Amino acid sequence: MDAKQTLMVNTFTNGILDPAEEMLGPLKDGGHILANTAPGCWGPMITPCLRGGHEVTKPVYVEGAEPGDAIAVTIHSIQVTSLATSSGNDQAVDGRFLGDPFVAVKCPGCGTMYPDTVIKGTGPEAIRCAECGEDVTPFIFTNGYTMAFSEQDQLGITLPKEQAEQVAENGKFYMKTPENSVQNPIVTFMPHDLIGVVARMRPFLGQLGTTPSKALPDSHNAGDFGSFLVGAPHDYVVTQDELDGHRTDGHMDISRVRAGATLICPVKVPGGGIYLGDMHAMQGDGEIAGHTADVSGIVHLQVHVLKGINIDGPILLPNEEDLPYTARPLSDKEKAAAKRLAEKWDVAEPEVSLPVSFVGTGPTLNEATINGMERAARFFSVTVPEIMNRATITGSIEIGRHPGVVTVTFLAPETYLKKTNLYEHVSKQYPDF
């Protein structure tokens, strides 16, 4: 099949990222992906036939991408299409899953694994097993809200009970769920604990990455949620070595993965298998409630294969305004001042550098930070203490998702970037410096 320059994507996985499954495409190196994404988190979480906690797009095969390469994914645009959504903090319901409520739901009535469901009415007991009619949802809200959006004004507001019920009665319409999505709309639960809260919208992708080299649930393609698979009692059990070797950390929930950013992703299977989803309307660092406002949307991506750039996990090149103050490239005025200071102290030449953010994941934030620093050190062939120093004085450790996703951001020397063939791509992201 001839590779395409532009690929329209509107089909989804069953929650499992499986390298044995056929991919969409192929897509040309330098080609574009236009995708209509489905909401992540809560909708799939109350849809037991989805086995990964999310509903991401089917992966795309990128021409020329081979294991040991990387794919640079530039996010040209993200547009929210949902008119409303619901979200909040979750609590698992005992007796309705096998080891992991995101992955292996079991009907408490008839015992069916991954049961199909029907919606009967509204409220938290509306999701019923299609076989026996039992209330089958594996999650309920501890504190939740229904939020309506004004995309024109880039704001959302949480709704009272009567308006939340109006949304619940026509959930797919208000959430603009894509036609090929099978998830139950979470607005069906009509949560309304928060009323009148106004939040600024700044949409981003919670899921963006490449296909792991072993079948993994999509929401567990990272070191924190992935740790739940180690020794698990269900079909997707892994060892720690398998998780570390196969995951690609596509599930990040880093709010800086938004329009204008570039994400450099590891390639662990032929074609890379670019997938995306879990769009959020807004989120503060940490996603501390466990979930945020999940929405449908339209995304425009462009991909470029980076031959021979062998990385363990993603490298993020954020928008300049999203960089920590200490990691922003020096202005011309600052460069001139640095040169004067270097001459005063007889330093041969001030270091020329540009920002990079290495994504680290692990069961805890401490372990994720170590993971990110070790990835940076291996990539640049330096020591972890050097990365520690650079991240301290020219960068920052920022939380993507609690409990275990961070970015290790620092100014990397131009010589390091050129030696690893990353300079062209980083300098393209920050052309004014």
Buried (B, 14 or more C-beta within 10 A) or exposed (E): EEBBEEBEBBBBBBBBBBBEBEBBBBBBBEBBBBBBBBBBBBBBBBBBBBBBBBBBBBBBBBBBBBEEBBBBBBBEBBBBBBBBBBBBEBEBBEEBBBBBBBBBBBBBBEEBBBBBBEBEEBEBEBBBBBBBEBBBBBBBBEEBBBBBBEBEEBBBBBBEEEBBBBBBBEBBEBBBBBEEBBBBBBBBBBBBEBBEEEBEBBBBBBBBBBBBBBBBBBBBBBBBBBBBBBEBEBBBEBEBEBBBBBBBBBBBBBBBBBBBBBBBBBBBBBBBBBBBBBBBBBBEBBBBBBBBBBBBBBBBBBBBBBEEBBBBBBBBBBBBEBBBEBBBBBEEEEBEEBEEEBEEEEEEEBBBBBBBBBBBBBBBBEBBBBBBBBBBBBBBEBEEEBBBEBBEEBBBBBBBBBBBBBBBBBBBBBEBBEEBEBBEBBBEBBEEB
